[in-house]
Amino acid sequence: MYIWRRIEEDKALNNNIFSQINRRKVLTGLVAGCMVGAMPGFARRAQAQEVAQIGGRKIMTLSDGNLVLPISFLFPNVPEDELKTVLTENNLSTEQLEPTLNLTLVEDGDRKILFDAGSGPHFMPSAGKLGDAMMDAGIDPSEITDVVFTHGHPDHLWGIIDDFDEITFPEAVLHFPRAEWGFWRSEDAVEQMEEARKSFAVGAQNRLALMEDRVELFDPGQELVSGIEVVDTAGHTPGHSSFVLHGDGESLMVVGDALTNNVISFEKPQWPTGSDQDPDKGIETRKMLLDRLANDGMQLIGYHLPGNGVGYAEKAGDAYRFVQS
């Protein structure tokens, strides 16, 4: 009974996640076919695609589908006229965006390291497609040796548990940011969230409790599995982490949700976003991250960036631009 009560609880709470969404617009967007809010020239991504080789490691992206989010939710505290101008100039909708969900998979010898676990079936109908992408790549969930989490939001965490409260990846060690774990596991996590996101905390607490015996916590600056550097990118959530893969003189950073839009995160990093739990810290982190990526010429994979999320940050006057690989 607990299993189905938990699932129904997630579903019921999730109905309130984005109370400000115009339901008709969302459904219209879904029927229209998941346009992903991409600029002209950005190719629609494959379900599974090899995107890089770093230090002998094969790096793939796996699609979990996409989200459907209203502009009013994403950018509630940005001057409306300026926001509409930027969106229109870049052929983006002024009503809703449909950001992609790009998980990163690193194959390193006999290890298969998956970054984040996707949305699972109970978040949004346009998401939760990771199983299809893994099948497309010929990868069985039992082959995943490590799951490394950027943070605890539903589209990154909820897919770790199946409908029978079992870990989706039965052989995997689960790596979670220590500060992030402490926040979501705290007694007042639900109270700290605004009403529309209380289900984020409820869903996280349900899943982290079931993960507890399998979790290894990590801290910023630590070398994680297979020589992977942990980078502190807090702001989106209290313990949000990004990861740099180093090898053979090259580097690639998995940035998670530290950069969430291919236009605004790069051109207007100083704009607050409604998706950041700490908007001021989010701005600070974006500026730091973009500076490092651009100065180092480092390739990046963004969870919500278009196509398969792979590209570079380049300086563009006083700001930056995203150049898709």
N, C-alpha and C positions, 0 to 999 in steps of 0.2 A: 504493500500500500504506500510505503514511503516514496518509492520510485515515482509512481504516477502522481502523487501529491506534489512532489518537487517539480515535476515537469509541468503540471498544470499551474503551479505557483509562478514558474518562470514565464509561462505564456500569458497569464493574467497580468502580471506586473509589466510585462513587455508591451502590453497595449497602451501603457502610459509613458513609455520611454520618450517618444517625441510627440507630446500632446499638441504641439503647435503645428504639426505637419497637416497640410491639407490633404486628406485621404484621397480625394479624387485625383489630385495631381500626382500623388505617389503611384496609384494604380495605373494611371495613364502612362507614366514613365516606365513602369514595368512592362506593360503591354507593348509599348513602343520598341522594346528590345534592348534595354541596357546599353545606352549609348556611351556611358562611362565618362561623360563630361570632358572628353579629350579635345585638344586643339586640332585643327586641320593638319594632316600629315602624320598624326600618331596612329599607328596600326593597331587594330584590335588584337589582343593577346591570344596566344594559344593556351590551352588548359595547362600544359606542362611544356617547359622549354629550357634547354640548356642555354645559359647566358654568359658564362665566363669560366676560365680556368685560372686559379690562383694557387701557386705553390703545389701543383699536382692535384689540387682538389677540383672536382667538378661541381659547378654551382648551377642550380636550376631554380626556376620560379614555378610555383604551382598556384593556379587560380582557385580562390574560394568564392568566386562570383563578384558581386558588387553590393554596395549600400545605396540607399536612396534617402537623401538628406536635404531638408529645406535650407535655403540660403539664410533665412531668419534664425535658424539654429546654429549654423556654422559661423556666422559673422554678425552677431546681434549688436555689437558696440563699435561698428565701423560706419563712417559717414555714408549714408545711403547713396548719394549722388556719385561719390568717388568709387564706391564699390560697384555700382551698376556700370560705370564707365570702363573700369578695368575688365569686368566680366564680358561686356559687350565687345570691347576691342579684341578680346581673345576668343571670341565665338563660344563663350560659355553661357549657360542658362542663368538668368537673373532670378529664377524661382527655386530651382533645386539642382543639386549635383548628384552624380551617381559614381562615387569613387570606387575604383577597383580594390580588390583584396588580393595582394600578392604575397604569398608565403615563400620563403627562401629555404631551399634544401641543399645541404652541402654533403657531398660524398667524398669521404677521406679514408681511403683504404677500406677496411671492413666496417667503418662507422658511417651511418647516415644521420645527419644532424638537421633537424627541422626547427626553423625559427617560427614560433607561435603555432597554435593548433587550430586556427580558423574559428568559424562562428557556430558550427553545429547546426542542428535543424530547428532551433527554437528562437532564433533572433530575428532575421528578416527573410522573407521568401526568396529574395534575390541572392541570398548568401548561402553558405553551408555546402558549397560544391567541392570541397577539398577531396572527398572520396573519389569523385569522378576524375579529378586531375591526377590523383595517385594511380588510379587504374589506367589512365591514359599513358602514364609514364612507366607502367609495369612494376609498380612498387607496392608491396603488401604492407599494411600498417605494422605487422610484426617485425619488419626489417628496420624500422626506425629505432636507432640506439639511444638517441638523445633528443629531447624537445627543450628548446631554449626560449624563454618568454621575454618579450620586450616589456609587457605590462599586462594588467588584469582586466582590460575592457572586453566586452562580450565578443567582438569580432576577432579577438586574438586568443581568448581563453575558453569560451564555452564549448568549443569543439573537442576539448580534451576528454570529455565524458560522453559515453553513448547512452542510449535510452534505457540501459539496464544498470546504470551507475558504475560501469566498468571503464577503466582507462582505455581510451581509443587505441593507444599504442602500447601493447601489453609488455614489451621488452624494454621500453625506453626509461632512461633516467630523466627526471623532470627538473630543469634548472630554472630558478625563479629569483628575481631581484629581491634582496633581503628587505630593503626599505618598502618595496611594493607589497611584499608579503605581510609586513607589519601593519601597513595601512588597511588592506582589505580584511585582514583577520581581526582588526580591532573591534571592540564591542560597540563603538559609536560610528562605525563606517557608514551604516545606513543613514544615520542622522546627519552626517556631514555632507551627504549628497543632496542636491536640489531634487524636488519632487519628481521631475521627469526622468531622473537617473537613479532613483532608489533601487530599481531592479538591477542596475549594474552591480551594486554592492551585494544584494541578495544572491544574485547568480554567482558572483565571485566567491562569496562565503560558502555556498553549497559545494562548489567545485574544488576549492582549495582544501576543504575538510576531507574530501574524498582522495585528494592527491597527497595528503600529508606524509604518508609512509614512504612515498617515492621521491620526495623533493630534496634537492640540494640547493641551498641558498648561496647567492654570490653577491659581491660588492663591486662598485666602480673601481677601475684600475687593475682588477684581477685578471689574470690570464685564465680563460675558461678552457673548455675542451679544445684539444687540437690546436693550441696556439692562438686562440681567439681572444682579442682584447675587449674588455668591457668598458664602455664609455658612458659616463653619467649624462643623460639627457632628460633630467627631470623637468617637470612643468606641465606637460600633457597629463601626467599623473605623478604622484610623489616619488615613485621609484623607477620611472621609465628609463630604460636602458637601450643603448645601441651597441653594435658589435663590429669590430674591424677584423677582417681576415687579412693576414700578412703572409707574403711568400714570394720568393724569387724577385725581390725588388718591386713588387706590386702590392696594392692594397685595395680592398673593397669594403665599404661600410654598409651594413644592414641598419637602416635608420628608423625602422618602425614607424611610429606616428610623430616623430619629432619634426618631420616635414610632411604635410598632408595634402597640399595642393600644388600642382605643377606651375601655377601662375602666382597665386597670392603668397604662398610661403616663400617664394624666391624674390618676387618683385616688391613685396610689401611685408618683409619679415617683422616690421615694427607694428603691424596691425594685430590687435588681440583676436583670438578665435574662441568661439563658444565651446569648442571641443577640448580646450585646455582647462584642467582643473585649477591651475594657477596661471592665469593669463600673463602676468608680468614675468614670471619665471619662464614661461613658454617663449616669450619674445627674446629674452636673454639667451636661452638655449638655441633658438633658431639662428641668431646672429653668430654665436660662437661656432655652431656646427657648419654653417655656410662658409664662414671664413676658413675653417680648417679644410673643408672639402675643396674649395676653390684654390686655396694656396697650395695644397698638396696634389692637385689634379687627380683626386681619388674618385674612383667609380663608386656609385651608390645604388642601393635598391631601396625604394620607398614602398611601403605597404599599400599606400593609396595613390601612388603616382601612376600615370596612364601607361597603357600597353602592359609590359611586364614589370614596370617600375624601375627599369635600369637606365642609368644615365650619369650625367655629371652636372655639377654646379659651376657656372662660370660667372665671373664678375661682369656686371653690366652697369657702368657708371657708378652710382652710389648704392646699387642693389645687385641682384644676381638674376640669372636665368637658368632654367632647367633645359639641358640638352640631352634628348633621349638617345641612347645607344642603339 
